[in-house]
Amino acid sequence: MATVEERVKAVTGRVLNIDPKTMKASDNFAVDLGAESVQSVELVAMFEEEFGIEMDEDGALAVETVGGAIEFIAKVCKEQGVDA
């Protein structure tokens, strides 16, 4: 099974049309990866679908980096008892 990091990068790559291999944990979704607000909302929905979790939308949208998303999603998975 892929790691949380691999899955976050894969989803981000699909939504933003970017090669996941080029992403770094420090990449900012808006500044470095060019995500617009609509795409940010789409990312949240796709992460929820990928991991089978429910995220607080405001909290999720406050996450600015790939690494931050990895940490946030891992925490939500743990809280909701989802094996990530």
Backbone as JSON, one array per atom type, in Angstrom:
{
  "sequence": "MATVEERVKAVTGRVLNIDPKTMKASDNFAVDLGAESVQSVELVAMFEEEFGIEMDEDGALAVETVGGAIEFIAKVCKEQGVDA",
  "N": [[0.84, -1.19, 0.0], [0.48, 2.24, -0.75], [2.17, 5.03, 0.76], [1.0, 7.67, 2.99], [2.15, 10.05, 2.12], [2.82, 9.46, -0.59], [0.27, 9.02, -1.64], [-1.0, 11.51, -1.17], [0.56, 13.14, -2.83], [0.02, 11.94, -5.3], [-2.76, 12.41, -5.65], [-2.75, 15.21, -5.59], [-1.2, 15.69, -7.85], [-2.91, 14.68, -9.87], [-5.13, 16.45, -9.68], [-3.96, 18.97, -10.13], [-2.54, 18.61, -12.44], [0.26, 17.93, -12.41], [3.47, 16.41, -12.25], [3.8, 14.04, -9.78], [6.29, 13.25, -8.83], [7.89, 15.47, -8.91], [7.19, 17.05, -6.82], [7.78, 18.62, -3.65], [7.85, 18.35, -0.06], [7.86, 20.88, 1.01], [6.6, 22.45, -0.85], [4.32, 24.98, -1.63], [0.86, 24.95, -2.06], [-0.57, 26.99, -3.5], [1.37, 29.01, -4.23], [3.73, 27.62, -5.19], [2.72, 25.43, -6.65], [0.62, 26.38, -8.07], [-2.14, 26.22, -7.46], [-5.51, 27.18, -7.61], [-8.27, 28.76, -5.87], [-10.63, 27.25, -6.32], [-9.53, 24.83, -7.1], [-8.27, 24.14, -4.74], [-10.42, 23.54, -3.06], [-11.37, 21.37, -4.47], [-9.2, 19.64, -4.14], [-9.4, 19.08, -1.36], [-11.81, 17.64, -1.33], [-11.08, 15.46, -2.93], [-9.0, 14.35, -1.43], [-10.46, 13.51, 0.8], [-12.04, 11.55, -0.39], [-10.06, 9.78, -1.36], [-8.85, 8.87, 1.01], [-10.99, 8.09, 2.57], [-12.13, 9.69, 4.57], [-13.49, 12.36, 6.67], [-12.95, 15.7, 6.53], [-12.45, 18.77, 8.35], [-13.43, 21.47, 6.6], [-12.55, 24.2, 6.68], [-10.25, 23.96, 8.26], [-8.75, 22.19, 6.67], [-8.43, 23.71, 4.34], [-6.8, 25.66, 5.3], [-4.33, 24.58, 5.34], [-1.23, 24.89, 3.83], [0.96, 23.73, 2.52], [2.44, 20.87, 0.82], [3.65, 19.05, 2.57], [2.38, 19.84, 4.93], [-0.22, 19.05, 4.34], [0.1, 16.29, 4.25], [0.73, 15.71, 6.93], [-1.6, 16.71, 8.19], [-3.64, 15.11, 7.08], [-2.8, 12.56, 7.86], [-3.13, 12.83, 10.62], [-5.93, 13.25, 10.81], [-6.81, 10.8, 9.78], [-5.9, 9.08, 11.78], [-7.36, 10.04, 13.99], [-9.93, 9.36, 13.15], [-9.84, 6.69, 13.0], [-9.02, 5.46, 10.68], [-7.17, 3.38, 8.6], [-4.23, 4.41, 7.36]],
  "CA": [[0.0, 0.0, 0.0], [1.22, 3.49, -0.83], [2.21, 5.83, 1.98], [0.18, 8.89, 2.97], [2.85, 11.02, 1.27], [2.66, 9.07, -2.0], [-1.13, 9.2, -2.01], [-1.25, 12.96, -1.23], [1.21, 13.66, -4.03], [-0.69, 11.41, -6.47], [-4.02, 13.16, -5.77], [-2.38, 16.59, -5.96], [-0.76, 15.64, -9.24], [-4.09, 14.52, -10.74], [-5.96, 17.66, -9.66], [-3.23, 20.13, -10.65], [-1.8, 18.22, -13.64], [1.69, 18.06, -12.11], [4.12, 15.13, -11.97], [4.0, 13.92, -8.33], [7.72, 13.07, -8.52], [8.55, 16.78, -8.83], [6.72, 17.77, -5.63], [8.51, 18.55, -2.39], [6.99, 18.6, 1.1], [7.83, 22.32, 1.28], [5.86, 23.16, -1.89], [3.07, 25.65, -1.28], [-0.14, 24.62, -3.07], [-0.9, 28.14, -4.35], [2.55, 29.71, -4.74], [4.65, 26.75, -5.94], [2.03, 24.48, -7.51], [-0.36, 27.11, -8.88], [-3.53, 25.89, -7.16], [-6.45, 28.28, -7.42], [-9.18, 28.44, -4.77], [-11.52, 26.17, -6.73], [-8.74, 23.6, -7.06], [-8.02, 23.82, -3.33], [-11.63, 22.87, -2.59], [-11.38, 20.06, -5.14], [-8.19, 18.82, -3.47], [-9.96, 18.62, -0.1], [-12.79, 16.6, -1.65], [-10.37, 14.29, -3.46], [-8.3, 13.72, -0.3], [-11.48, 12.81, 1.59], [-12.41, 10.35, -1.14], [-8.9, 8.88, -1.41], [-8.55, 8.3, 2.33], [-12.2, 7.67, 3.25], [-12.23, 10.48, 5.8], [-14.19, 13.64, 6.62], [-12.08, 16.75, 7.08], [-12.99, 20.1, 8.57], [-13.04, 22.18, 5.38], [-11.75, 25.38, 7.01], [-8.94, 23.48, 8.71], [-8.05, 21.63, 5.52], [-8.07, 24.79, 3.41], [-5.75, 26.47, 5.92], [-3.05, 23.9, 5.09], [-0.66, 25.57, 2.66], [2.04, 22.99, 1.86], [2.26, 19.43, 0.61], [4.0, 18.41, 3.84], [1.31, 20.14, 5.88], [-1.36, 18.2, 4.0], [0.45, 14.93, 4.65], [0.59, 15.66, 8.4], [-3.01, 16.95, 8.53], [-4.42, 13.93, 6.68], [-2.4, 11.44, 8.75], [-3.75, 13.09, 11.93], [-7.37, 13.0, 10.67], [-6.99, 9.34, 9.63], [-5.7, 8.49, 13.11], [-8.51, 10.43, 14.81], [-11.15, 8.71, 12.66], [-9.62, 5.25, 13.0], [-8.84, 4.98, 9.31], [-5.81, 2.9, 8.37], [-3.62, 5.13, 6.23]],
  "C": [[0.88, 1.25, 0.0], [1.15, 4.24, 0.5], [1.26, 7.02, 1.86], [0.83, 9.91, 2.04], [2.65, 10.7, -0.21], [1.24, 9.33, -2.48], [-1.5, 10.69, -2.11], [-0.66, 13.53, -2.51], [0.5, 13.19, -5.3], [-1.99, 12.17, -6.72], [-3.73, 14.59, -6.22], [-1.97, 16.66, -7.42], [-1.92, 15.53, -10.21], [-4.9, 15.81, -10.82], [-5.27, 18.84, -10.35], [-2.45, 19.85, -11.93], [-0.3, 18.46, -13.5], [2.23, 16.66, -11.84], [4.39, 15.04, -10.47], [5.48, 13.79, -7.93], [8.45, 14.4, -8.36], [8.18, 17.55, -7.57], [7.62, 17.55, -4.43], [7.53, 18.84, -1.25], [6.84, 20.1, 1.36], [7.04, 23.1, 0.23], [4.54, 23.7, -1.38], [2.07, 25.39, -2.42], [-0.39, 25.78, -4.03], [0.35, 28.72, -5.02], [3.4, 28.82, -5.65], [3.95, 25.86, -6.97], [0.91, 25.11, -8.33], [-1.82, 26.78, -8.63], [-4.36, 27.16, -6.96], [-7.46, 27.84, -6.36], [-10.12, 27.29, -5.11], [-10.78, 24.83, -6.67], [-8.43, 23.19, -5.63], [-9.22, 23.08, -2.73], [-11.72, 21.47, -3.2], [-10.36, 19.11, -4.5], [-8.73, 18.25, -2.16], [-10.93, 17.47, -0.35], [-12.1, 15.31, -2.13], [-9.58, 13.58, -2.36], [-9.28, 12.94, 0.56], [-11.87, 11.5, 0.92], [-11.27, 9.32, -1.12], [-8.69, 8.15, -0.09], [-9.79, 7.8, 3.08], [-12.41, 8.38, 4.58], [-13.11, 11.7, 5.56], [-13.29, 14.67, 7.28], [-12.88, 18.02, 7.34], [-12.51, 20.97, 7.41], [-12.18, 23.4, 5.67], [-10.34, 24.99, 7.43], [-8.12, 22.96, 7.55], [-7.59, 22.72, 4.56], [-6.99, 25.7, 3.99], [-4.36, 25.85, 5.73], [-2.48, 24.44, 3.78], [0.37, 24.75, 1.9], [1.71, 21.51, 1.71], [2.56, 18.68, 1.91], [2.95, 18.64, 4.91], [0.09, 19.28, 5.62], [-1.12, 16.77, 4.43], [0.23, 14.76, 6.16], [-0.88, 15.77, 8.81], [-3.84, 15.7, 8.24], [-4.07, 12.74, 7.57], [-3.06, 11.59, 10.11], [-5.25, 12.79, 11.88], [-7.64, 11.51, 10.55], [-6.89, 8.67, 11.0], [-6.9, 8.77, 14.0], [-9.77, 9.67, 14.43], [-10.99, 7.2, 12.56], [-9.5, 4.65, 11.62], [-7.39, 4.57, 9.12], [-5.24, 3.58, 7.13], [-2.29, 4.5, 5.93]]
}
